[in-house]
Amino acid sequence: MLAVADLRVAYGSRVAVDGIGSSVERGVVFGRLGPGTRVSCSDHGGPRHRPG
């Protein structure tokens, strides 16, 4: 398990995040998205769902 507690992020005197936490169990894919976040996905040849 990966756990984060009481996370604080500040840019100079401006606090962006204060006191959040989360935990993720092994084998789980997790992410936090916010303004300006870029997301990319790639296919590594795994199984695909093909309708019909």
C-alpha angles and dihedrals in degrees: 000000000000116000134183122188133185094000115188126186122183134175104205106306093341113098112210100175128017128180104347125142142176142173132214126200122227113278095025122120110219137173142165118221129197142156112318094016116147119209126192130179129196132194114229096188097272124149116299131205111238113188122223 
